[in-house]
C-alpha cells in the first residue's frame, strides 16, 4: 500500500496524532484556567458565606469632647474565624480605613476606640461602615461591608463641635454620659465664643415667675434634666433654664465654667468670666474654681469672690454657714450660699424676697437694677464645657 505523505514528508497518521496531542494540551490549559477561576469563585463564595454568618452589627457610635469615637459592635451566632474588623469612616466626602484586631467570639460585644490620629484625613465623622477580616485557608481575607451606622451620641455641645456636627449657636440634642444609658435631652449650645462648645446649664432673666429654680428640691437640684420657663428657643432672652448638677460633671469634660451677665434685655455683655471648676459630690456639690479669667468688665464675680469652695444649699437641704437656711430666704432658690450671698444668679427670686430684685446678681446685693459696674439685678447665664 502506498503511504500518503504531506509536503513536509509526514504521514497522515502522524499529523493526526500531533493534532490530537495539541488538542489535549489546549484542553488541559483551558481546564486549568477554568479550574482556577472556579476555585477562586468557590473560595470567595465560601468566604462570603462565612461573612454573612458572622452576623456583625454596629450597636452605636458616639464620641467624647476629646474627639475620640467609640463604636460598639455585637456578633451573633455563625461561622468564621474573626481576626480583625476594618472600620471605614466617612465625613461624607472622604473616608479612612481603621483596622482593629479582635478575637470577638460568637454572641460577644466589644467597643472599639477610634482616636483622633486614626481619623486624620477626614473633617468629621458622618458614617461608619464595618467589614470583617477572617482567617480562611491560613490567610486573612477581608469581606464586604456588613453594617453601617451614623454617629448616635454626643455628650455635650463640645462633643457635637468636636465631631464636626455643629451648625452654629442653637438647640442640640445630647446624651450626657455619651453612652446611651442616660436619657437624651435638648440644650442650648454656644458654638462660637472662646472656641465654642459651651452648654447652657443655668440662666435667670430679670422679672418673671414660674422659674425652674424656684422651690426646687435637693433631689431635683442634683438630678433633674433641663427645666425651662418661658419660650425655649434660639433667643436667650426668652427663657430660663436649670440643669441638675450631676449633669454638669458629665457635660463639662473640660472642667470649664463661664458666667456672663447683662444689665438688661437687649444690652451687650457687661461682665463675663471663665474659670476651671470641679464639684465634690461627696461634700454636697461643693464648687471649687481656679484659673479665673475676667473676659468682660472689670468687677470680679461674687460667685468666685464669695462662694468659691462652698457646698450647695436648697430650701430643703441646708449646707450654708448661716444660722438659718439661706435657701429659704430668697423665694426658695438654691445657691452655693455662705452667710448668705454677694452675687447670686437668683437675686431675691421671683418674689423679690428680702427686698432684693428678681434677677441675676453679678456682685454684691444692692437693691437696684443692674448697672455697668456689675451691681444690681440683671440677666445671667452659666455655661460649662
C-alpha positions in Angstrom: 0.0 0.0 0.0 1.2 3.4 -0.9 1.6 5.7 2.2 0.2 9.2 1.8 2.7 11.9 2.7 2.2 15.7 3.0 4.6 18.3 1.7 6.7 18.0 4.9 7.1 14.3 4.5 4.8 13.4 7.4 2.2 10.7 7.0 -1.5 11.4 7.7 -1.4 9.2 10.8 1.5 11.2 12.3 -0.3 14.5 11.6 -3.4 13.2 13.1 -1.6 12.2 16.2 0.1 15.6 16.5 -3.3 17.3 16.2 -4.8 15.1 18.9 -1.9 15.8 21.3 -2.1 19.6 20.6 -5.9 19.5 21.2 -5.3 17.7 24.5 -2.7 20.2 25.6 -5.1 23.1 24.7 -7.9 21.4 26.6 -5.6 21.0 29.6 -4.6 24.7 29.6 -8.2 25.8 29.3 -9.3 23.5 32.0 -6.5 24.7 34.3 -7.7 28.3 33.8 -11.3 27.4 34.3 -10.4 25.3 37.4 -8.6 28.2 39.0 -11.5 30.5 38.3 -13.9 28.0 39.8 -11.6 27.5 42.8 -11.3 31.3 43.3 -15.1 31.8 43.0 -15.7 28.9 45.3 -13.3 30.3 47.9 -14.9 33.7 47.6 -18.3 32.2 47.8 -17.4 30.2 50.9 -15.8 33.4 52.4 -18.8 35.5 51.7 -20.9 32.7 53.2 -18.8 32.9 56.3 -19.0 36.7 56.3 -22.8 36.7 56.2 -23.0 34.2 59.0 -20.6 36.3 61.1 -23.6 38.5 61.7 -21.8 41.6 62.9 -23.9 44.6 63.8 -23.0 48.2 64.9 -25.0 48.9 68.0 -24.0 52.5 68.5 -21.5 55.2 67.6 -20.7 58.0 70.0 -18.0 60.5 70.9 -16.5 62.4 73.7 -15.3 66.0 73.8 -11.7 65.0 73.2 -12.5 63.9 69.6 -12.4 60.1 70.4 -15.1 58.0 68.7 -16.4 54.7 70.2 -18.1 52.0 68.1 -19.9 49.2 69.9 -20.3 46.0 67.8 -22.1 42.9 68.6 -21.6 39.5 67.0 -24.4 37.0 66.5 -24.0 33.2 66.2 -22.4 31.9 63.0 -19.3 30.7 61.3 -16.0 32.4 60.7 -12.7 32.8 62.5 -12.8 36.6 63.0 -9.4 38.2 63.2 -9.9 41.9 62.5 -12.6 44.5 61.9 -12.0 47.2 59.3 -13.8 50.5 60.1 -14.5 52.6 57.0 -15.1 56.1 58.5 -16.5 58.8 56.2 -17.2 62.5 56.5 -19.5 62.4 53.5 -16.7 63.2 51.0 -13.6 61.4 52.1 -13.0 58.3 54.1 -10.3 56.5 56.1 -9.9 52.8 57.0 -9.0 52.0 60.5 -8.0 48.4 61.2 -8.7 46.9 64.7 -7.6 43.4 65.6 -10.1 41.4 67.5 -10.9 37.8 68.6 -14.6 38.6 69.5 -16.4 35.3 69.8 -19.9 34.4 68.9 -22.6 36.4 70.8 -19.9 38.8 72.1 -20.0 42.5 72.2 -17.0 44.9 72.1 -16.4 48.6 72.0 -13.6 49.9 69.7 -12.0 53.3 70.2 -11.0 55.4 67.2 -8.7 58.2 68.4 -8.2 61.5 66.5 -5.0 60.3 64.8 -6.9 57.3 63.4 -9.2 59.8 61.7 -6.6 62.1 60.1 -7.7 62.9 56.6 -11.4 63.5 57.3 -13.1 66.6 58.7 -15.8 64.9 60.8 -17.5 61.5 61.3 -20.7 61.3 59.5 -20.9 57.5 59.0 -19.1 54.3 60.0 -19.1 51.1 57.9 -17.5 47.8 59.0 -16.0 44.9 57.1 -14.8 41.7 58.8 -11.5 40.1 58.2 -11.5 36.3 58.8 -8.9 33.6 58.6 -9.6 31.3 55.6 -7.2 28.6 54.4 -4.4 30.0 56.6 -4.8 33.5 55.2 -6.6 36.6 56.3 -9.2 37.7 53.9 -11.4 40.8 54.0 -15.1 40.6 53.4 -17.6 43.0 52.1 -19.3 45.7 54.3 -21.8 44.1 56.6 -23.2 47.1 58.5 -23.3 50.9 58.5 -24.4 53.5 61.1 -24.3 57.2 61.7 -23.0 58.7 64.9 -25.6 58.4 67.7 -24.5 60.2 70.8 -22.7 63.4 71.8 -22.3 64.0 75.5 -22.2 67.8 75.2 -22.1 70.8 73.0 -18.3 70.3 73.0 -18.8 66.8 71.8 -21.0 68.0 68.9 -18.5 70.6 67.9 -15.6 68.1 68.1 -17.4 65.7 65.8 -17.8 68.4 63.2 -21.6 68.3 63.6 -22.1 71.9 64.7 -24.4 74.2 62.6 -23.8 77.2 64.8 -25.3 78.5 68.0 -28.7 77.0 68.9 -30.5 74.0 70.2 -29.0 70.5 70.0 -29.9 67.1 71.5 -27.2 65.5 73.6 -26.8 62.3 75.6 -25.0 63.5 78.8 -23.0 60.4 79.6 -22.3 59.7 75.9 -23.2 56.0 76.3 -26.9 56.0 75.7 -27.7 54.9 79.3 -28.9 58.4 80.3 -32.0 59.8 78.5 -31.0 62.4 75.9 -32.3 65.9 76.1 -32.2 69.3 74.4 -29.8 72.0 75.4 -28.7 75.4 74.1 -25.2 75.5 72.7 -22.8 78.4 72.2 -20.6 77.2 69.3 -18.7 80.4 68.7 -17.5 82.1 71.9 -13.9 81.3 73.0 -13.6 78.3 70.8 -17.3 77.2 71.2 -18.7 74.0 72.7 -20.4 75.7 75.7 -23.5 74.1 77.1 -26.0 76.4 78.9 -26.8 74.9 82.3 -28.4 77.7 84.3 -29.9 81.1 83.4 -32.1 83.7 85.1 -33.7 86.7 83.5 -35.0 89.9 85.1 -38.6 89.7 86.4 -41.0 86.8 85.6 -42.4 83.9 87.6 -42.5 80.2 87.3 -38.8 80.0 87.1 -37.2 76.5 87.1 -35.0 77.2 90.2 -37.9 78.4 92.4 -38.7 75.9 95.2 -36.5 73.2 93.6 -35.8 70.3 96.0 -32.4 68.9 96.7 -33.1 65.8 94.7 -34.2 67.8 91.6 -31.4 70.3 92.0 -28.9 67.5 91.6 -30.7 65.1 89.3 -33.2 67.0 87.1 -32.9 67.0 83.3 -33.3 70.5 81.9 -36.2 72.5 83.3 -37.4 75.5 81.4 -39.7 78.5 81.8 -40.5 80.9 79.0 -40.1 80.0 75.4 -37.1 77.7 74.8 -35.5 78.5 71.5 -32.7 80.4 69.9 -33.3 83.7 71.8 -31.5 83.5 75.2 -33.6 86.4 76.5 -36.9 84.4 76.2 -36.3 81.5 78.5 -34.8 80.4 81.8 -33.2 77.0 82.3 -31.8 74.9 85.1 -30.0 71.5 84.7 -29.2 69.3 87.6 -25.6 69.5 89.0 -24.8 65.8 88.3 -25.1 66.5 84.6 -22.6 69.4 84.8 -19.9 66.9 85.6 -20.9 64.7 82.7 -21.1 67.6 80.2 -18.1 69.6 81.4 -15.4 67.1 80.4 -13.0 70.1 80.0 -13.9 71.3 83.6 -14.6 74.9 82.5 -17.3 77.2 83.7 -18.4 80.5 82.1 -20.7 83.1 83.6 -22.0 86.1 81.5 -24.1 88.9 82.8 -26.0 91.8 81.2 -27.7 94.8 82.9 -30.9 94.4 80.9 -32.6 92.9 77.9 -31.1 93.9 74.6 -27.8 95.1 76.0 -24.3 93.9 75.4 -22.5 91.6 77.8 -21.3 93.8 80.7 -19.4 91.2 82.8 -18.0 87.8 82.0 -15.5 85.3 83.4 -14.2 81.8 82.6 -12.6 79.5 85.1 -11.7 75.9 85.7 -14.1 74.2 88.1 -14.8 70.9 89.9 -17.6 69.6 92.0 -17.2 67.5 95.2 -20.4 65.4 95.0 -19.5 63.7 98.3 -19.5 67.2 100.0 -22.9 68.4 98.8 -21.6 69.5 95.4 -19.0 71.9 96.8 -17.8 74.1 93.9 -14.1 74.8 93.5 -12.9 77.3 90.9 -9.4 78.2 89.8 -7.7 79.9 86.9 -10.2 82.8 86.9 -10.1 85.0 83.8 -12.2 88.2 83.5 -13.3 88.3 79.9 -15.6 91.4 80.0 -16.0 94.2 82.5 -13.7 94.7 85.5 -15.7 93.5 88.5 -14.7 90.1 89.8 -17.8 87.9 90.1 -19.3 87.3 93.5 -19.6 83.6 92.6 -15.8 83.5 92.6 -15.1 86.0 95.4 -17.6 84.9 97.9 -19.0 81.5 97.0 -15.9 79.6 95.9 -15.3 76.3 97.8 -18.9 76.4 99.2 -21.4 73.5 99.2 -24.7 73.7 97.6 -27.9 74.5 99.5 -31.6 74.2 98.7 -34.6 75.2 100.7 -34.9 71.6 101.9 -31.2 70.8 102.4 -29.2 73.3 104.3 -25.4 73.4 104.0 -24.6 77.1 104.4 -22.9 78.8 107.3 -26.0 80.9 108.2 -27.7 80.1 111.5 -30.9 79.6 109.4 -31.2 78.3 105.9 -30.4 80.9 103.2 -32.2 78.6 100.7 -35.5 79.7 102.3 -34.8 83.4 102.3 -35.0 84.2 98.6 -38.1 82.6 97.1 -36.8 79.1 98.0 -33.9 79.3 95.4 -30.7 77.3 95.6 -27.1 78.5 95.6 -23.6 78.0 97.0 -24.6 80.1 99.9 -22.3 81.3 102.7 -24.0 83.7 105.1 -25.9 84.3 102.7 -24.7 85.8 99.4 -22.8 88.5 97.4 -23.5 87.8 93.8 -26.3 85.2 93.2 -27.9 84.2 89.9 -31.3 84.2 91.7 -31.2 87.5 93.5 -34.3 87.8 95.6 -36.1 85.2 93.5 -39.4 85.7 91.7 -41.0 87.0 94.9 -38.2 89.6 95.4 -37.9 88.3 98.9 -36.0 90.4 101.4 -36.4 93.4 99.1 -33.8 92.0 96.6 -34.7 92.4 93.0 -35.9 89.5 90.8 -32.9 88.9 88.6 -29.3 87.7 88.4 -26.7 89.5 90.5 -23.1 89.5 89.4 -21.6 91.0 92.5 -22.8 92.3 95.9 -26.5 92.6 96.7 -27.7 96.2 96.1 -31.4 96.6 95.8 -31.4 98.1 92.3 -31.5 97.0 88.7 -28.2 96.2 87.0 -25.5 98.8 86.3 -22.4 98.7 84.1 -20.3 98.4 87.2 -21.8 94.9 87.8 -24.1 95.9 90.6 -27.8 95.1 90.9 -30.1 92.6 89.2 -29.7 91.9 85.5 -29.7 88.8 83.2 -27.3 86.0 83.8 -26.2 82.8 82.1 -23.9 80.0 83.4 -22.3 77.7 80.9 -19.9 74.7 81.2 -17.6 73.0 78.7 
